[in-house]
């Protein structure tokens, strides 16, 4: 191959996302709707193109149908390229060692031949389930400047959250001195974002060695990074100061949607200029806000017919909200229907869910989130108490 | 039943003059996120027509920009797809004198096609129609041309390009050009089906004799002299004609009605348009919105009532927008008031200003005008 790429991305999109329960019963986590008209993976894909990375391998495994369909030829993200572009990489049968992706590192290992096609100097490893706007080219510049073999992107977390994250210890030059997954006594508040840049040779070498170790869990955070550190490799931490959320739980998914409504606009406040999020578009007409409707402090995407009262919520493409219905502090995913007089409070309604007239979802004094799975039907007048997942 | 689509440039047949000075009728924005040409293009794509020629003229920059690679209509095809047909000027320059001259420019394109049928269409009126049925009806009728027409429910005070007298909604009794249709008459929807070879022969023969006008010279003359057999395909769902500013204004506001929306935006036959990747619209805490049609990317902090907001419209705090059509990217400053008005793209109304028109004759602000 006479043409080559400077940096390509490997996007890990195979996770089941079991902590999202009913929302990922029939779809992979990266394909879960977010923010009215997006899916979670749109953020990572858009970051790639906005950062000048035009070759992205998307590693899928769990429930890939919807995700594959969504990515298509990559055109919505400008990733339909003659050389490079978006490639879906599912596990495949080989002459020997047929297997599913055993872990994040193994998933990339099984696709080393994809990476080699482009002979990149650097490989960016991403997760498909984070909400953030980041210019990867700045991280790449940092990686080069430091002469690093591997750079981890880190961000500052509150002390209370540190024991749940991969915590990175650094010296004065941001060189990583130690790395610990879910430490009991965190040494710092710099948490790994699960986002790495590797020199290709280093990546190939460590993935190959990791594969030979039967005790390895084949995970970047738990195996590859510690192995690099143990060998004294030049591992650096790149501190990302912008908004970043892992939306792996129902609570965090709800919260990240609510953050969009924050007047301080955290997602965009420190975002690089011109970073637009791209998404595949359904050809839906504009939304109708009927005379009997009332909408305040909310996002409403296209294709909706709103006759009820919406406050503090994110209503996605193609939803119908009946007269007298009330939706507060909730996330309504695409194509949902809420019947007349129903009340929805602090809830996530999955894609295509149907709430019968007069039903009550969530509410009450509790702060917990109620969730209705995609395509589920809640009958007329039925009650789904706060915190219930159905 | 393979067909090729051919869309006229939209230079004739008029439209709201105030809004089509610098754009063709095809690229006139309509209904919050569309351009008029989106309807006819989507009809063709949804009817399985994969080869579409769009005849262009001068002042077509906004149309070309809108169509881009035609990806959004799925017409970026290796085999077929959308073809822009540039002006044909054998030694003469200047604009086309009529649609027949436009067709003459499209002859080489039509000759290269293999389809049996051609669907000729204007960019307006706006409707959502299954052209497969029209072609099937045409093929079964044995006529040389079938035109889609809609019955006038009331006496129409405005002129229509082609008015048809039909006793039964099938046979044609008579044809009038630029005529006001009385109740019970039919008006053309600007969609005609012909056999490809027959069309080429007619256009060549008429052009050679200096004829330029499609409806007058090809259809009416042919019909009156008995050299062209013409049938009528009666269309029964709503059809929107944007002939004047007042009509354009009324039709935009009409889209707020469910019956009209359901007729134009059918889930099985969506209307496609350029994807702009705007964020969903934000409605502020102090906003008040009722009876509106709102596209993506709007930021509403004020009041909007019985209006159509296109993509990326901003309504500042304390501002009021009432009975208005506001095209994309316009900004209504804090405390400003806009009532009974049509604002073209990118208009800015500064804080506290009042723009008030009359219900029957809305105020118009031109593209990128600042007040």
HADDOCK unambig.tbl for C-alpha pairs under 7 A between the chains (distance, minus, plus):
assign (segid A and resid 36 and name CA) (segid B and resid 280 and name CA) 6.34 0.50 0.50
assign (segid A and resid 37 and name CA) (segid B and resid 280 and name CA) 6.84 0.50 0.50
assign (segid A and resid 278 and name CA) (segid B and resid 277 and name CA) 5.77 0.50 0.50
assign (segid A and resid 279 and name CA) (segid B and resid 277 and name CA) 6.93 0.50 0.50
assign (segid A and resid 281 and name CA) (segid B and resid 275 and name CA) 6.88 0.50 0.50
assign (segid A and resid 283 and name CA) (segid B and resid 270 and name CA) 6.08 0.50 0.50
assign (segid A and resid 283 and name CA) (segid B and resid 271 and name CA) 6.42 0.50 0.50
assign (segid A and resid 283 and name CA) (segid B and resid 272 and name CA) 5.45 0.50 0.50
assign (segid A and resid 285 and name CA) (segid B and resid 265 and name CA) 6.88 0.50 0.50
assign (segid A and resid 286 and name CA) (segid B and resid 32 and name CA) 6.17 0.50 0.50
assign (segid A and resid 286 and name CA) (segid B and resid 33 and name CA) 6.94 0.50 0.50
assign (segid A and resid 286 and name CA) (segid B and resid 293 and name CA) 6.04 0.50 0.50
assign (segid A and resid 286 and name CA) (segid B and resid 294 and name CA) 5.20 0.50 0.50
assign (segid A and resid 286 and name CA) (segid B and resid 295 and name CA) 4.31 0.50 0.50
assign (segid A and resid 287 and name CA) (segid B and resid 293 and name CA) 5.54 0.50 0.50
assign (segid A and resid 287 and name CA) (segid B and resid 294 and name CA) 5.14 0.50 0.50
assign (segid A and resid 287 and name CA) (segid B and resid 295 and name CA) 6.19 0.50 0.50
assign (segid A and resid 288 and name CA) (segid B and resid 256 and name CA) 6.58 0.50 0.50
assign (segid A and resid 288 and name CA) (segid B and resid 292 and name CA) 5.67 0.50 0.50
assign (segid A and resid 288 and name CA) (segid B and resid 293 and name CA) 4.51 0.50 0.50
assign (segid A and resid 288 and name CA) (segid B and resid 294 and name CA) 6.25 0.50 0.50
assign (segid A and resid 289 and name CA) (segid B and resid 289 and name CA) 6.82 0.50 0.50
assign (segid A and resid 289 and name CA) (segid B and resid 290 and name CA) 5.67 0.50 0.50
assign (segid A and resid 289 and name CA) (segid B and resid 291 and name CA) 5.48 0.50 0.50
assign (segid A and resid 289 and name CA) (segid B and resid 292 and name CA) 5.17 0.50 0.50
assign (segid A and resid 289 and name CA) (segid B and resid 293 and name CA) 6.38 0.50 0.50
assign (segid A and resid 290 and name CA) (segid B and resid 290 and name CA) 5.40 0.50 0.50
assign (segid A and resid 290 and name CA) (segid B and resid 291 and name CA) 4.31 0.50 0.50
assign (segid A and resid 290 and name CA) (segid B and resid 292 and name CA) 6.48 0.50 0.50
assign (segid A and resid 291 and name CA) (segid B and resid 290 and name CA) 4.25 0.50 0.50
assign (segid A and resid 291 and name CA) (segid B and resid 291 and name CA) 4.26 0.50 0.50
assign (segid A and resid 292 and name CA) (segid B and resid 290 and name CA) 6.88 0.50 0.50
assign (segid A and resid 293 and name CA) (segid B and resid 290 and name CA) 6.26 0.50 0.50
assign (segid A and resid 294 and name CA) (segid B and resid 288 and name CA) 6.81 0.50 0.50
assign (segid A and resid 294 and name CA) (segid B and resid 289 and name CA) 6.61 0.50 0.50
assign (segid A and resid 295 and name CA) (segid B and resid 283 and name CA) 6.50 0.50 0.50
assign (segid A and resid 295 and name CA) (segid B and resid 288 and name CA) 6.81 0.50 0.50
assign (segid A and resid 295 and name CA) (segid B and resid 289 and name CA) 6.75 0.50 0.50
assign (segid A and resid 296 and name CA) (segid B and resid 283 and name CA) 5.45 0.50 0.50
assign (segid A and resid 296 and name CA) (segid B and resid 284 and name CA) 5.37 0.50 0.50
assign (segid A and resid 296 and name CA) (segid B and resid 285 and name CA) 4.48 0.50 0.50
assign (segid A and resid 296 and name CA) (segid B and resid 286 and name CA) 6.70 0.50 0.50
assign (segid A and resid 296 and name CA) (segid B and resid 287 and name CA) 6.13 0.50 0.50
assign (segid A and resid 297 and name CA) (segid B and resid 283 and name CA) 5.27 0.50 0.50
assign (segid A and resid 297 and name CA) (segid B and resid 284 and name CA) 4.33 0.50 0.50
assign (segid A and resid 297 and name CA) (segid B and resid 285 and name CA) 4.32 0.50 0.50
assign (segid A and resid 298 and name CA) (segid B and resid 282 and name CA) 5.77 0.50 0.50
assign (segid A and resid 298 and name CA) (segid B and resid 283 and name CA) 5.28 0.50 0.50
assign (segid A and resid 298 and name CA) (segid B and resid 284 and name CA) 6.76 0.50 0.50
assign (segid A and resid 299 and name CA) (segid B and resid 280 and name CA) 5.89 0.50 0.50
assign (segid A and resid 299 and name CA) (segid B and resid 281 and name CA) 5.46 0.50 0.50
assign (segid A and resid 299 and name CA) (segid B and resid 282 and name CA) 4.52 0.50 0.50
assign (segid A and resid 299 and name CA) (segid B and resid 283 and name CA) 6.26 0.50 0.50
assign (segid A and resid 300 and name CA) (segid B and resid 280 and name CA) 5.59 0.50 0.50
assign (segid A and resid 300 and name CA) (segid B and resid 281 and name CA) 5.45 0.50 0.50
assign (segid A and resid 300 and name CA) (segid B and resid 282 and name CA) 6.61 0.50 0.50
assign (segid A and resid 301 and name CA) (segid B and resid 280 and name CA) 4.37 0.50 0.50
assign (segid A and resid 301 and name CA) (segid B and resid 281 and name CA) 6.13 0.50 0.50
assign (segid A and resid 301 and name CA) (segid B and resid 296 and name CA) 6.14 0.50 0.50
assign (segid A and resid 302 and name CA) (segid B and resid 295 and name CA) 6.00 0.50 0.50
assign (segid A and resid 302 and name CA) (segid B and resid 296 and name CA) 6.02 0.50 0.50
